[in-house]
């Protein structure tokens, strides 16, 4: 029996909402009914009273943000639908990072059909997994930006269709193998995730102590035991040996020399002042 799916578009500009509706209706005949809401209050009422499985949610609305809507619904434990965020190019970086950390899809305006198809197909396969509240909780923990302490959690969408929630401090390294990315955890668990390594690189390098030692390897500094620049090898605390590229190896060495110099300077100052 074909899955019955109803969708809701939350977008405050009617022409944009109508366009999204038209594209979704044409590309996904299995979506039986498409509701449209133009503000947070209208969206809230529709979600509370209609059977909706998929929400296309604009981030910036005239009456608030899509996160305001999700926070209210989350507090009432009423999030039982998949979400695809719709955003403009001007979206704040920390906002997009929060979405990425929670493994929720987002699309830029104007919509690209191929990206829309990929996002909706993924959402339709995930509707039965019921990880909505976990992902939204992680999203709301992070969306406060610099005002709140960031969560140590990261959600990964696995090739099996499961959403796996991982402590970032437990990630030893990530490895790209063609279009597939593997995440290696400290308890010897290996995850096969749907995003490429580039999707995670900027976040983990900027927000945490990860280093890209080649185009295909991203390593957590906390698990690095030894680096041999002559052989371009990185030995991890679990005995794994990884190989750095020459270009990344030089950057890697320079980074640690700089940090080492700062540490030596700090120690000298402490000795000088008796601290």
C-alpha distance (Angstrom), angle and dihedral (degrees) to the residues before:
residue distance angle dihedral
X1 . . .
X2 3.82 . .
X3 3.79 115.6 .
X4 3.81 113.4 -105.5
X5 3.81 109.0 -132.1
X6 3.79 129.3 179.3
X7 3.81 121.3 -173.0
X8 3.79 136.5 -159.1
X9 3.81 126.0 -153.6
X10 3.82 113.8 -155.6
X11 3.80 106.2 -166.4
X12 3.81 127.1 134.9
X13 3.82 97.0 -150.4
X14 3.80 108.4 76.5
X15 3.82 96.7 -154.0
X16 3.82 90.3 52.9
X17 3.79 91.4 45.5
X18 3.81 91.3 49.9
X19 3.80 91.0 49.4
X20 3.82 92.8 51.3
X21 3.79 89.2 46.8
X22 3.80 91.6 51.2
X23 3.83 93.3 49.3
X24 3.81 93.7 46.8
X25 3.79 92.5 46.7
X26 3.80 92.1 50.9
X27 3.80 97.4 43.4
X28 3.82 98.8 39.9
X29 3.81 114.7 40.3
X30 3.83 88.5 168.5
X31 3.82 88.8 71.4
X32 3.80 98.1 88.5
X33 3.78 102.4 -170.7
X34 3.80 132.2 19.9
X35 3.80 118.9 -161.5
X36 3.81 122.2 -164.2
X37 3.82 127.0 -149.7
X38 3.79 125.3 -177.3
X39 3.81 100.9 -166.9
X40 3.81 140.7 23.7
X41 3.80 95.9 -98.6
X42 3.81 93.4 52.0
X43 3.82 91.0 46.2
X44 3.81 91.3 49.5
X45 3.82 92.3 51.8
X46 3.82 93.0 48.4
X47 3.79 92.8 48.9
X48 3.80 91.4 48.8
X49 3.81 95.4 48.2
X50 3.81 106.1 29.8
X51 3.81 130.9 63.3
X52 3.81 99.6 -114.1
X53 3.80 124.0 170.1
X54 3.82 101.9 174.0
X55 3.81 130.4 39.3
X56 3.81 126.1 -168.0
X57 3.79 100.4 -157.0
X58 3.79 127.0 -167.3
X59 3.80 111.7 -146.4
X60 3.80 98.7 -146.3
X61 3.81 115.5 49.6
X62 3.79 129.4 168.7
X63 3.82 91.2 -116.8
X64 3.82 96.0 45.8
X65 3.80 135.5 -64.3
X66 3.76 135.2 -51.4
X67 3.80 86.5 -111.9
X68 3.81 90.3 61.6
X69 3.80 88.4 57.5
X70 3.80 92.6 47.5
X71 3.80 92.9 47.6
X72 3.80 91.2 54.5
X73 3.80 92.9 47.0
X74 3.80 92.4 44.2
X75 3.81 91.5 53.6
X76 3.81 87.6 54.2
X77 3.83 91.7 44.9
X78 3.81 89.0 -122.6
X79 3.79 101.5 132.5
X80 3.79 106.6 113.7
X81 3.80 99.9 139.0
X82 3.79 139.1 81.2
X83 3.81 118.7 -105.9
X84 3.79 132.6 -147.2
X85 3.79 112.6 -175.0
X86 3.80 119.5 -140.7
X87 3.79 114.6 -156.1
X88 3.78 143.9 164.3
X89 3.79 125.0 -118.4
X90 3.82 89.7 -102.6
X91 3.81 94.3 66.6
X92 3.80 112.6 134.3
X93 3.78 115.5 -98.8
X94 3.81 95.3 -127.2
X95 3.81 89.2 52.3
X96 3.80 92.8 54.9
X97 3.80 90.7 45.2
X98 3.80 91.0 53.5
X99 3.81 88.8 53.0
X100 3.81 91.3 48.2
X101 3.81 93.5 48.9
X102 3.81 89.4 54.4
X103 3.85 93.6 48.9
X104 3.80 93.9 -122.0
X105 3.79 117.9 145.7
X106 3.77 122.6 -120.0
X107 3.80 132.2 -172.9
X108 3.79 129.9 -156.8
X109 3.78 123.2 -129.4
X110 2.96 125.8 -84.2
X111 3.79 91.1 48.9
X112 3.78 120.3 -123.7
X113 3.82 111.2 -142.9
X114 3.80 95.1 -139.9
X115 3.82 92.3 50.6
X116 3.80 90.4 45.4
X117 3.81 91.5 52.0
X118 3.80 91.9 48.8
X119 3.81 93.7 48.6
X120 3.81 95.5 45.5
X121 3.80 94.1 45.6
X122 3.80 89.3 52.1
X123 3.81 90.9 48.1
X124 3.80 92.8 49.4
X125 3.81 91.4 53.8
X126 3.82 91.1 48.3
X127 3.80 98.1 49.0
X128 3.81 92.0 93.3
X129 3.82 94.8 47.7
X130 3.82 93.6 77.3
X131 3.81 97.7 -151.1
X132 3.80 91.9 131.7
X133 3.80 99.0 113.3
X134 3.82 93.9 44.8
X135 3.80 91.7 52.6
X136 3.81 93.9 44.5
X137 3.81 91.5 48.1
X138 3.81 89.7 53.2
X139 3.81 90.5 46.1
X140 3.81 93.7 50.8
X141 3.81 91.2 47.3
X142 3.80 89.1 58.5
X143 3.77 103.9 34.2
X144 3.80 92.5 78.0
X145 3.81 87.6 78.8
X146 3.80 116.0 -160.8
X147 3.80 91.7 -8.2
X148 3.78 94.3 75.1
X149 3.78 136.7 43.7
X150 3.83 107.1 -99.3
X151 3.77 118.8 -116.8
X152 3.80 118.5 -110.1
X153 3.81 89.3 -138.5
X154 3.78 129.0 101.3
X155 3.80 126.8 -175.1
X156 3.79 120.3 -139.8
X157 3.79 124.5 -164.7
X158 3.81 105.1 -140.2
X159 3.80 126.0 -150.5
X160 3.81 87.1 -115.0
X161 3.83 88.7 65.6
X162 3.81 93.5 -108.9
X163 3.80 122.9 127.7
X164 3.81 108.9 -134.1
X165 3.83 119.9 -161.4
X166 3.80 112.4 -150.1
X167 3.81 135.3 -177.4
X168 3.80 105.0 -119.5
X169 3.82 89.4 -142.7
X170 3.84 87.5 62.1
X171 3.82 93.9 57.6
X172 3.82 110.2 103.6
X173 3.79 98.1 -179.6
X174 3.80 145.5 -33.2
X175 3.78 123.1 -129.0
X176 3.79 129.5 -165.4
X177 3.79 118.6 -145.0
X178 3.79 106.8 -178.6
X179 3.80 107.2 -60.7
X180 3.82 92.1 -17.4
X181 3.80 123.7 88.8
X182 3.80 123.0 -157.6
X183 3.81 124.0 -158.0
X184 3.82 115.7 -154.5
X185 3.82 117.1 -157.2
X186 3.80 128.9 -160.5
X187 3.83 93.0 -110.5
X188 3.84 89.7 62.2
X189 3.81 92.5 -101.0
X190 3.80 115.6 143.4
X191 3.82 121.4 -158.7
X192 3.79 126.4 -163.0
X193 3.81 107.2 -149.0
X194 3.80 132.6 -167.7
X195 3.81 99.0 -131.2
X196 3.80 123.1 78.0
X197 3.79 120.7 -114.5
X198 3.80 92.3 -103.2
X199 3.81 89.8 65.7
X200 3.82 90.4 62.9
X201 3.82 100.1 32.9
X202 3.80 100.4 80.4
X203 3.80 93.7 45.9
X204 3.79 97.9 46.4
X205 3.80 95.5 41.8
X206 3.82 93.4 47.2
X207 3.81 100.0 38.3
X208 3.81 101.7 31.0
X209 3.81 139.3 26.7
X210 3.80 98.1 -86.9
X211 3.80 124.5 136.1
X212 3.78 129.1 -158.5
X213 3.82 103.3 -137.1
X214 3.81 93.0 174.6
X215 3.80 138.7 -5.0
X216 3.80 88.8 -86.7
X217 3.83 103.8 37.5
X218 3.79 130.9 69.9
X219 3.81 114.2 178.9
X220 3.81 133.0 -164.9
X221 3.82 107.5 -127.1
X222 3.81 90.8 -144.1
X223 3.82 89.7 69.0
X224 3.82 97.6 46.2
X225 3.80 112.0 111.6
X226 3.80 102.7 170.4
X227 3.79 140.4 -1.3
X228 3.83 121.5 -156.6
X229 3.79 108.2 -164.0
X230 3.81 93.4 -173.7
X231 3.81 91.8 58.5
X232 3.83 95.3 26.9
X233 3.81 90.9 -128.8
X234 3.79 128.2 145.9
X235 3.80 115.2 -158.7
X236 3.79 116.0 -157.8
X237 3.80 128.0 -150.2
X238 3.83 90.3 -106.7
X239 3.82 91.6 56.7
X240 3.81 96.6 -102.4
X241 3.81 113.7 141.5
X242 3.80 118.2 -151.2
X243 3.80 128.6 -173.8
X244 3.78 123.2 -129.3
X245 3.79 124.4 -152.0
X246 3.84 117.2 -115.7
X247 3.80 93.2 -110.7
X248 3.78 94.6 46.3
X249 3.81 90.3 40.0
X250 3.81 91.2 59.9
X251 3.81 92.5 47.5
X252 3.78 89.5 46.4
X253 3.82 92.3 52.0
X254 3.81 92.6 46.4
X255 3.81 91.3 50.8
X256 3.77 93.2 52.9
X257 3.81 93.9 42.0
X258 3.79 88.1 54.1
X259 3.81 92.2 48.4
X260 3.81 90.2 44.8
X261 3.82 90.4 51.7
X262 3.80 91.0 51.2
X263 3.80 90.2 49.6
X264 3.82 92.1 50.4
X265 3.81 90.7 48.2
X266 3.80 91.0 49.9
X267 3.81 91.1 50.3
X268 3.82 91.4 48.9
X269 3.81 91.5 51.2
X270 3.80 90.9 49.0
X271 3.81 91.0 50.6
X272 3.82 91.5 46.7
X273 3.79 93.1 52.6
X274 3.78 95.0 35.4
X275 3.80 95.1 -114.3
